[in-house]
Amino acid sequence: MADPRISHIELDEATIIWRNADIEQERRVAIFDLIEENTFKPLRAVEAGHQGPYRLKLSVDDGRLVLAVADDGGAPLETVILGLGRFRRPIREYFAICDSYYQAIRKATANEIETIDMARRGVHNEAAEMLLERLEGKIETDFPTARRLFTLICVLHIRG
């Protein structure tokens, strides 16, 4: 029976530098939400007869996003590599807006917080659409899964 979803996700710990508690919370929530509900169908693995669920390890190597896909038992199935160049601007914008949002929730009015949050969601949505385009022909997924994956890509992109 087909189960095209991510059952476990791992981030390359060597890539991550914990920037602050807010980013760590975003990471935890994104992973929890992703595991609870996602659609993930790596096309080469499916063509080879694997129907899921899948384990996914995300890392950044030499300016590229590496999505290492394994079966639920941990046996490697395929690796998808995407250039991160097109994501640099959305990642920068997302972090800038997140910083503004976290500062605003401590001292701004409800209207100011709502305005910043709308901008944050807009950048996040645009980046998720870009990720869906980049995964086309490689991995089938849905918009909510792409949004959560973008959050995790941002966490991986924090470098010293």
Secondary structure, DSSP 8 states (H G I E B T S, - for coil): ----SEEEEEE-TTT-----HHHHHHHHHHHHHHHHS--EEEHHHHHTT----EEEEEEEETTEEEEEEEETTS-EEEEEEEE-GGGHHHHHHHHHHHHHHHHHHHHS-HHHHHHHHHHHHHHHHHHHHHHHHHHTTTEEE-HHHHHHHHHHHHHHH---
